[in-house]
Amino acid sequence: MRARACTAMLLAAWFAAQTAAQVTVEDEIITGEVSLFDVKTDNKERNVAVAAGLSLVLPGMGHYYVDKPKSAYIYLSLDLAALFGALAFYGIADTQEKNARSFAASAAMIRNAPSGEAYWRHVGAYMDAAEYNESVELSRGNDGGLYKDPESWWRWADKERQDEYNGQRQKARNFRVASSFFVGALIANRIVSAVDLRVFKKKTLSSGVRVEAAVTPDASGTSVTLSADF
């Protein structure tokens, strides 16, 4: 009985070995791709469109997003400088205008000035309210637009003081113009930074030379392919 059991076990082992020998294992084809210029092309290329949008919001954010910290620092510094200039010159212009109106209220004896920019233009253009009212009546033929409240009337003592008032207002306008230039710089900085990212994408991300390697299924050989995108 023992001899029969041993024989059966030997036959079972021999049959299992023959079955395993008939199993064929096929190797998968393994391919690899290496970029000679930018190994993170796909990730960055996906992010550039978002980066351009970020640069329109705040220049520098997009460049930082695609790992260009030096460019990000430059664009952000330019934006902060332009913002500071716009706010600073606007504040100076506003202060200059307030000083001019205070000077006119004192020098032309204005007790209660109406709201609106037009009134202060009239103060600078006419020696007194009576001259302005007369001019309006002659040109329009009615009393529309006249200053009827005596507290809003003005009267310059001499031409020199009126000219000084107009000079102060001109300075205020000049500072406003300077402020508008800085506002334009803020807009231009956003456009340039976004365009710069698009150029960066075309030159660095969408083009380049790649090395592609492949292994044959039977592992008997390999192949290397050189490809380029422009």
C-alpha positions in Angstrom: 0.0 0.0 0.0 2.8 2.3 0.8 4.5 1.6 -2.5 1.3 2.4 -4.3 0.9 5.7 -2.5 4.4 6.8 -3.3 4.0 5.9 -6.9 0.8 8.0 -7.1 2.5 11.0 -5.5 5.3 10.8 -8.0 3.0 10.6 -10.9 1.0 13.7 -9.6 4.2 15.7 -9.2 5.4 14.7 -12.7 2.0 15.8 -14.2 2.1 19.2 -12.4 5.6 19.9 -13.7 4.6 19.1 -17.3 1.6 21.4 -17.1 3.6 24.3 -15.7 6.2 23.9 -18.4 3.5 24.4 -21.1 2.5 27.9 -19.7 3.9 30.8 -21.8 4.4 34.2 -20.1 4.4 37.1 -22.5 6.3 40.3 -21.5 4.4 43.5 -21.9 5.9 46.1 -24.2 7.5 48.7 -22.0 8.0 52.1 -23.5 9.6 55.2 -22.0 9.8 58.8 -23.1 12.4 61.3 -22.0 12.4 65.0 -23.0 15.7 66.6 -23.6 14.4 70.0 -22.6 11.5 69.7 -20.2 10.6 66.5 -18.4 7.4 68.1 -17.0 6.0 69.2 -20.4 2.5 67.7 -20.0 2.0 69.1 -16.5 3.2 72.6 -17.3 1.4 72.7 -20.7 -1.8 71.9 -18.9 -1.2 74.7 -16.5 -0.2 77.5 -18.8 -3.8 78.4 -19.8 -4.7 78.8 -16.2 -1.5 80.7 -15.5 -2.4 83.3 -18.2 -5.7 83.8 -16.5 -4.0 84.3 -13.2 -1.7 86.9 -14.7 -4.7 88.9 -15.9 -5.8 89.1 -12.3 -2.4 89.7 -10.7 0.8 89.8 -12.8 3.4 87.4 -11.5 0.9 84.8 -10.2 0.9 83.0 -13.5 4.7 82.9 -13.8 5.0 81.6 -10.2 2.4 78.9 -11.2 4.7 77.6 -14.0 7.8 77.8 -11.8 9.3 81.0 -13.1 9.8 82.9 -9.8 12.2 85.5 -11.2 9.7 86.7 -13.8 7.0 86.5 -11.2 8.9 88.8 -9.0 9.5 91.3 -11.8 5.9 91.5 -12.9 4.6 91.7 -9.4 7.1 94.5 -8.5 6.0 96.5 -11.6 2.4 96.0 -10.7 2.9 97.2 -7.1 4.9 100.2 -8.3 2.2 101.2 -10.8 -0.5 100.7 -8.1 1.4 102.9 -5.7 1.9 105.6 -8.3 -1.8 105.6 -9.3 -2.9 106.0 -5.7 -0.3 108.5 -4.7 -0.9 110.8 -7.7 -4.6 110.5 -7.3 -4.3 111.4 -3.6 -2.1 114.4 -4.4 -4.6 115.6 -7.1 -7.5 115.3 -4.7 -5.6 117.3 -2.0 -4.6 119.9 -4.5 -8.2 120.4 -5.7 -9.5 120.7 -2.1 -6.8 123.3 -1.4 -7.8 125.3 -4.5 -11.5 125.3 -3.5 -10.6 126.4 0.1 -8.6 129.2 -1.4 -11.4 130.3 -3.7 -14.0 130.2 -0.8 -11.7 132.5 1.2 -10.5 134.8 -1.6 -13.8 135.1 -3.5 -16.0 135.2 -0.3 -18.0 132.1 -1.1 -20.3 131.2 1.9 -22.1 128.1 0.6 -20.8 126.4 -2.6 -23.1 124.1 -4.5 -22.0 120.6 -5.2 -20.6 119.7 -8.6 -17.5 120.4 -10.6 -19.3 122.9 -13.0 -19.6 125.5 -10.2 -15.9 125.6 -9.6 -15.2 125.9 -13.3 -17.5 128.9 -13.4 -15.7 130.4 -10.4 -12.4 130.2 -12.3 -13.9 131.5 -15.6 -15.8 134.6 -14.3 -14.8 137.4 -11.9 -18.1 137.2 -10.1 -21.5 135.5 -10.1 -23.2 138.6 -11.6 -20.9 138.4 -14.7 -21.7 134.7 -15.0 -25.5 135.2 -14.6 -25.4 138.0 -17.2 -23.6 135.8 -19.7 -26.1 133.0 -19.2 -29.1 135.3 -19.8 -27.5 136.7 -23.0 -26.7 133.3 -24.4 -29.8 131.4 -23.4 -32.4 134.1 -23.2 -33.8 132.7 -19.9 -32.8 132.4 -16.3 -32.1 128.6 -16.4 -28.8 127.7 -14.8 -28.4 131.0 -12.9 -27.0 131.2 -9.4 -29.8 132.9 -7.5 -28.8 132.1 -3.9 -26.6 134.9 -2.6 -24.6 132.5 -0.5 -23.3 130.8 -3.6 -22.2 134.0 -5.2 -18.5 134.8 -5.6 -16.5 137.9 -6.3 -12.7 138.0 -6.9 -10.9 141.0 -5.6 -8.5 141.0 -8.5 -7.3 138.9 -11.5 -4.2 137.7 -9.7 -6.1 135.7 -7.1 -8.4 134.2 -9.7 -5.3 133.2 -11.7 -3.7 131.7 -8.6 -6.9 129.6 -8.1 -6.9 128.5 -11.7 -3.2 127.5 -11.4 -3.9 125.3 -8.4 -6.7 123.6 -10.3 -4.4 123.0 -13.3 -1.9 121.3 -11.0 -4.6 119.1 -9.7 -5.6 118.1 -13.3 -1.9 117.4 -14.1 -1.7 115.0 -11.1 -4.9 113.3 -12.3 -3.4 112.8 -15.7 -0.3 111.3 -14.1 -2.5 108.9 -12.1 -4.3 107.8 -15.2 -0.9 106.9 -16.8 -0.2 104.6 -13.9 -3.6 103.0 -14.2 -2.8 102.4 -17.9 0.5 100.8 -16.8 -1.5 98.4 -14.5 -3.6 97.3 -17.5 -0.5 97.0 -19.8 1.4 94.9 -17.2 -1.4 92.4 -17.1 -1.6 92.1 -20.9 2.2 91.7 -21.3 2.5 89.1 -18.6 -0.3 87.0 -20.1 1.3 87.3 -23.6 4.7 86.4 -22.2 3.2 83.1 -20.8 1.8 82.2 -24.2 5.2 82.8 -25.8 6.8 80.7 -23.0 4.3 77.9 -23.8 5.1 77.9 -27.5 8.9 78.0 -27.1 9.4 75.8 -24.1 6.4 73.6 -23.6 4.8 72.8 -26.9 8.1 72.2 -28.7 11.2 70.1 -28.0 13.0 66.9 -28.8 12.0 63.7 -27.1 13.7 60.2 -26.9 11.3 57.3 -26.9 12.6 53.8 -25.9 10.7 50.5 -26.4 11.3 46.8 -25.5 10.1 44.0 -27.7 7.7 41.5 -26.3 10.2 38.6 -26.3 12.8 40.9 -24.7 15.1 40.1 -27.6 15.9 43.7 -28.4 15.1 47.3 -27.8 14.5 50.4 -30.0 15.0 54.1 -29.6 13.1 56.8 -31.5 13.9 60.5 -31.6 10.9 62.8 -32.2 10.4 66.5 -32.1 7.4 68.9 -32.0 7.4 72.4 -33.4 
